[in-house]
Amino acid sequence: MRSAIAVSTHLNFKKGGTPLTYHEVFHLATIGGAKALSLDNRIGNFVVGKEFDALIVNMNSFKKIPDELSNYTNEELLQKFIFTGDDRNIRRVYVAGDVVKDAILA
């Protein structure tokens, strides 16, 4: 998501237009991407009956940065994760309902 924002910003400088926002790249990474692949009937959001694909993100690892996370909304925390998060923040990964990474138990 971060790379998509960076590339769209770069293209904006070279060719004009409007760079992608974090709202747009989150959409593309979830239901928008599923729709593009014609898989939105199976994946892309948390509708009951769809495959459970999700990340469990540890926002407490951002506490190394000197600010108070409790002052942020969920939307602001998502933006913070998109721009500054990495694999160290990901605690668990689910694909089709199965745990494929579990840093909580590691």
N, C-alpha and C positions, 0 to 999 in steps of 0.2 A: 504494500500500500504506500509506504514511504517512497519507494522508487517510482511508482506511478505518478505521485505528486511532483517529484523532482523532475522527471522527464517532461511532464506536461508544462511545468513552469519554464523549463529550458526551451521547449517548442514555442511557448508563448513569446519569449524574447526574440526568437528567430523568425517566427511566422505570424505572430499576432494571435489573437484569440484569448480565451479565458482558461487559466490553469484549473485542473481538477481540485476540488475541495476534499477535506477528509470525509465529509458526508458521502460524497460521490464515490470515492475509492472504497469505503466500507461497503456501500451498496454493491459495487462491482465485485468485491471479494466474497459476497454472500449471495443473495438472491439474484442479483444482476448477472453474476457469472454463471449461476445455475441456469438462468433463462437463456443466456447466450449459447449454452451447451444443450439446450432442450432437456435439462434435467430438473427443472424447477418443480416438477411433480414429485420428485424424490428427495431433493436436498435444497439447501439455501436459506432455510429459516427453521424455527422451532415449532412448526405446525405439527400437531399430533398426527402420527402415522408416517412422518418422513424420517429418513435416516438421521441419527443424532451425530452430527459432526460439530465439534466445539473445542475451544481452548479454554482451560481454566488458567487465568492470569493472576499472578501474585503482585498486586499493586504495592504491597509493603516494601518490596525491594527498591522502590523509588525513594524510600525514606533516607537513602544515602544523600539525596539531593536535599539541601536545607530548605524545605518548605513544609507546610502542614497540609497533607492530602485530604484531611477531613473537610477542608474548606472548598473542595472541588465537587462539582456535580458529576454524575455518571458520564455525561457527554464530554465534559472536560477531561475526565480520566481516560476515556477512549481516545481522545485527541492526543493526550500525553503519551499513551501507549503507542499509538501509530508513529509519532514523531521521535520518541526516545526509547521505546521498549526494544527488547531483543530476546533471544532464546533463554536468557537467565530469568526472565519474568514468567515464562510458560511453565506451569506446574504440572499440567496434565493435558493430554491430547486424546480426543475421542474421534474415531472414524467409524461410521456405520454402527455406532453404539459400543464399539470395543475400545478399550484403553490401549493406545499404541505407544504412549510415553507417560511415565508416572514418576515425576521428580519428587512427589510428596513422599513416596515410600522408599526412594533411593537413598 
